[in-house]
């Protein structure tokens, strides 16, 4: 996969598929992190496991926040 300039349309979308466009946008940054980690002495498996763990933590935190945010906001009235 090649990295595209994701600036078309002003919202970062180049294909109309926001998930694909976001992946493409992030790919160069992740590749940069991998290159730096390899240069620092980490191997591919260690890097991949670390990235996976960080992403899993982010997903878990987002889910926890979504659950905590579920329901009416304080002070809101029900209809």
N, C-alpha and C positions, 0 to 999 in steps of 0.2 A: 504494500500500500504506500502510496506517495503522499506527502503532505501538501495540502492545497492552501492557498491564501483564502481564508474563510472570512472575507470582508464583504462579499457581495450582498446586496440587499440591506445592509446596515445592521442586521441581527445575527450575523455570523453564519447564516444559512446559505449554502451554495447549491445544494441538491434538492432542497425542500424536505429532506429527511433529517430532522434536527438531531436525532440520536447519532446517525452516521456522520453528520457534519461536526458534531461535538467530538466524537471519537477522532476524527481526522485532525481537528484543531489541537487536541490534547496530545496526539501521537508524538509530535516533535519534542514537546516538553518532556514526555516520559523517556524518549530516546536519549535526550540530554542527561536526564537523571541516571539512566543506566550506564552511559559512557563515563560519567563522573564516578559512579560507584565502582565500576570495573577498574578505573584508574586508581581508586583508593584501596583496591585489593579484594573487594568482594567478588564472589563468583556469581554466575548467572542464576543458579538455584537460590542462593541467598537473597539476591536482589528481587527475584520474582516472588519469593515467599514474603519478603518484607513489603513489597508493593501490594500483594494480595491481602496481607493482614491490615495494612493501612486502609485499603478500600473497604474491607469488611467492617472495620471499626466505623468508618464514615457512614456506611449503610445502616449499621446498627444504631448509631446516634441519630440519624435522620428518622428512622422508624420510631425510636423512643420519643423524639420531639413531636412527631406526627400524632402519636398516641396521647401525649400530654396536651397537645393543642386541640384534641377532639372535643367537641361539644361547644356550648355557647360560651362566649367570652364573658369575663366578670362584668357585671352591670348590664348585660344584654337582657332584653325581655323576650319571652317566648310568645309566639303567635298561636 
